[in-house]
Amino acid sequence: MIDYYRSLFDQHGYLENGLCWTVVQPLNEEITTDDLLRRLNGGRDPEHRIMEYPTEEAFMEDLPVLFVFKGEGTWGFLEFSYGFGLSDRVLTELSKESRVWMTTWHFKGGYTILYAADGEIRARMRDFIFTEHAIEQGDPSILADFRTMLDNLDPEDYSGKLSAAFAFVEAATGMRLESEWLDVEEAPVVILDNPDA
C-alpha cells in the first residue's frame, strides 16, 4: 500500500505540498453526505461548485476546496490545495456517531494524523514525518500500526512517511484514494465557506 501511494504522489506532486485527507465512517445509516458536509462547514451548508480544472483552480481560492468521494460505508474528503486541517471543534462534531481518520500537512509542516470517535479525538500524532520528534496524544494503541510502518522506513524517506499515513488510513477504513479521481475536469467540488468553523 505504501508503494501505491508513493506512485500517487509521484503522479500528483502538488499533494506533497499540502492536503487534508479525512475519511468518515458513519455508524448511523441515517447520516447523509449533506450532514457530514454541514459538520465540516461548522454547521452551515457549504458552497457547491463545478470547476473546469479543479486541481489548478483550487489554488486561486482563499478557502478550503474539497473533492468528495464515496466508498463502502465511508466518505473521503480531500482538501488538495493548501493543507487546511480541520479544527478540533469540527473533528469532534464530525465524529459524533461516526469514526473519523484524518491526515494533513502543509508547506509549513504540520504533519498530523489522528483518529476521532464518539465526539472526541482519541489519538493524534503531530510531526510524524520526523519520527524521533513526533508528539503523540491519546491512546497509543490506536496508532501502533502506523508507528510500525514509520519504523520500517528510512528516517529520511519523507515521501514514504506521507505514503504510510495514507496507507494506514486505508488499512483502517478500506477507503483508497484513487489516482484517476484526481485527473478530472468539469468536476464538482465543495467550498468550505464558514470562517468560524
N, C-alpha and C positions, 0 to 999 in steps of 0.2 A: 504493500500500500504506500509506503514511503516513496518508492521509486515512481509510482503512478503520479504522486503529487509533485515530485521533482520535475517530471516531464511537463505537467500542467503549468508549473511556474516558469519553466523554460519557454513554453509557448506564449504565456501571458505574463511577461516580465514585470509589468506595472503592478501586479498583485504583491510582489515582494516589497514594494514601497509603502503600501498602506491598504488595509482592508479590515473588515469586521465580518466574520462568518458566525452566524447564530443559527443553531438548529434547535427547534422546539418540537417536543413530543407531547401533544395534549393527552391528558389522562381521561378527559371527559369528551365523548364523541360530539357533544353539542357545541364545543368551541370551534368557531369558524376562522377562516383566514382573516376576515374583516375584524373579528375580535382581537386576533393577535396583532394585526396592523394598528388598531387603536391603542393597544397596550404599548407597542413600540413607539407610538407617536404621543405618548403621555396622556392618553385618554381622548384624543381628538382623531377624527378621520383624516388620514394623510392625503396628500395630493397624488392622483394617478395621472400618468402622462405617457405618451408614446415618444420615444427618442429614436431618431433615424440612425444615429451611430452612438449608442449609449456609452460604450467604453471610452469614447472621446468627449462626448458632450457632458458627461457627469463631472468632468474636471472644471467646467465653467460654472457649476452650481456652488453656492456657499453653504448648501445644506446637504445632509446625507441622502444619497441616491441608492436605492435598493433594487436588486433583482430578487424576485420571489420564486422559489422552486418547491414543488410538492414531491414528497417521497411517499413511502408506505407508512402511513401513520405519523409522518413527520413533515415539518415545513422548514425550509432553509431560506435564510435571509442574508444576502451578500451585499454589504456596502463596499464598493470596489474602487473608490477613488481616493479617499483621504485617511481611512482607518478610524472613522468616528466610532469609538467604542460606546457601548450602551452604558448609561448611568446605573448605579446600584439600585436606584429607585425604580427605573424601568425594568431592570432584570428581575427584581423581586415581584413586581406586578406581573410580568410575563410568565413567571414560574408558578403562579397560582394554578392549581390543578394541571400542572404541566412539568415536564423536565426540560431544562434549558442548558445547552452547551454553547459556549462562545469562545472564540479565539480572535484576537485583534492585535494589530501593530500599526505603526505609522512612521513617517520619516524621522521622527524624533525618538523612536524606540517604542516603549510601552508594550513589549511582547508579553501578552497575557493570555492565559487560558483559565476558564472557570466553569463550574457546574452549579446550577441553582435548581431548587425544587421546593414545593410546598411554601412558596412565598419567601424563601430565604436563600442566600448564597451559601452553599455547603462547602465549596472548596475553590481556592484560587491560587494560581502561581503567576507571579509577576517576574519579568526579565528572564523567562525560561531559556532564551537564546544564550544567555551567559550562565550556564548550568551551575557553576560554582558560586554565583551571586544571586541565584533565584530566591525569591521571597515567597514563602508558602503560608497560606491561611486556611483554617478549616480542617476538615477530616482528611488526614494524609493518605488514607487508604483509597480514596476516590481517584486520586491522580497517580497511584502507584505504578500502573502500567505505562503511563506517559513518562514517568521518571526513568523506567527501564528502557524505553525507546531512546530517550536522550542519552542515557549512559552507554548505549551501544553505538553511538555516533562519535566521530572525531570531535573534539572540543571546538574546532574552528569550522565545522561543517554547518554553517548557518542556514543554508538552503535546506539541508537535511532536517534541521530542527523545526523550521517552518513547515516543512512537509510532514514531519512527525505530528505536529499539532492537528493538522487536517486528518491524518491517518487515525489518530486517537479518537477524534470526534466521530469519524466514520465507523470505527470499530464499536463505539458505544451506542451509536444511533442507527446504523445501517444507511445513513444519508451520505451519498457521494456527490461531490461537485464535479459535474461532467464538463470536460473541456469545450465541447460543442455548444453548451449553454451560453458560453461567453462570446461565441462567434455569431452574434445576431445583429440584425438591422431591423429598423422599424419595430423595436421591442417595447413591451410595456414595462415601465419602471414605477417605483413608488418613491415619492419625495417626503422625507420626514420633516415637516414644516412647523413643528411646535418647539420653539426655542426654550420653553420651560421644562421639556421632558428630561 
